[in-house]
Amino acid sequence: MRKIAVLTSGGDAPGMNGAIRAIVRVGIKRGFEVYGVYEGYKGLVAGNIKKLGYSDVSEILSKGGTILESSRLPSFKEDKVQEQAIHQLKQRGIDGLVVIGGDGSYKGALALSQKGIDCIAIPGTIDNDINGTDETIGFHTALYNIIDAVNKLRDTSSSHHRCFVVEVMGNHADNLAIYSAIACGSEIVIIDKTEYDENKIIEELKICEEEYHKKHAIIIVSEKILDVEKLANRISEETGYSGRSIVLGHIQRGGSPVPEDRILASKMAEEAICLLEKRKSGLCICMKDNQIISKNIEEALIEKNENQDRLYQLFLDLA
């Protein structure tokens, strides 16, 4: 019986548990002995590895986060650290590994595959910022959490003639900002890929108030671009709106995964097992045009994603 393992790495994402569950259950049915690696690559190097069975993954489908826990290990790029990880796998007879995470996790999987371990990567990140795939596990849940929060803010903003400046996650990817701006009908979106002009933002708000007679406004801001509190204060000083800033932070990562993430995770995990059955390696699972496919990790990481530009133009047409 072949032995394979699964780990989650980098930032946690709702739906990772669904992928773990599917890897264990589908893997066992396909004749694999499945092991869980705890704390990502850090746990792999330390040998924090445990055999998993059906009962170990019961009732985890609806839980956020990852039961295997996660971590970041920058030193994993070093050959000697990778060799330690390979030693831990080989002494247990494990020759296949499924890695769930973002692009940094992909690079670790690629390095191990080049050294003889059959590795398959699955995209798990709320930022939806992995090239080669249209969707990543966790994105839909994070988007839902943002929309739910902004809907509540809109209720109070209309009652008090307010403008909420809402910072969302994204790590320079902007997907959560653009998608939520469209879904919430926000007046303005500020993202990393466009030039930020604070004076222009103030002028746009004055137009919203004076020409369109809008009683409230919502501005969605992708993280790491500006100080949202500072902008909110200027809005209060120079427009008729009462500016308020909100940083949603890690609340976007939490909660039970929505159905889209549970189903996506299960489909991608099944495909990963199918590839390991064929002794494939160095591949990642992707959703393209609503189909589950696999690509070479190196090719996927450099593939250009043009969907974001189209969505941003759609927002401009709608705003």
MOBEL-V534568 format. One line per field, one symbol per residue. ss: DSSP state (A for helix, B for strand, O for the rest). psi: psi as a letter, one per 40 degrees, with the letter a starting at -180 (. if undefined). A space follows every 10 residues. Layout:
ss=???
psi=???
This chain:
ss=OOBBBBBBOO OOOOOAAAAA AAAAAAAAAO OOBBBBBOOA AAAAAAOOBB BOOAAAAOOO OOOOOOOOOO OOOAAAAOAA AAAAAAAAAA OOOBBBBBBB BOAAAAAAAA AAAOOOOBBB BBBBOOOOOO OOOOOOBOAA AAAAAAAAAA AAAAAAAAAO OBBBBBBBOO OOOOAAAAAA AAAAOOOBBB OOOOOOOAAA AAAAAAAAAA OOOOOOBBBB BBOOOOOAAA AAAAAAAAOO OBBBBBBOAA AAOOOOOOAA AAAAAAAAAA AAAAAAAOOO OOBBBBBBOO BBBBBBAAAA AAOOOOAAAA AAAAAAAAO
psi=hihiiiihia iihheddddd ddddddddde eihhihhifa dddddefghh hiadddeife dehiaheeii ihgdeeehdd dddddddddd eeeheihhhh aadddddddd dddeeehhhh ihhgheeffh ieidiihddd dddddddddd ddddddddde fihhhhhiid fededddddd dddefidihh ideihhhddd dddddddddd defheiihhh hiiedihddd dddddddeie ihhiihhdae dddiihiidd dddddddddd dddddddefi ifiihihhff ihiiihdddd dehhhedddd dddddddd.
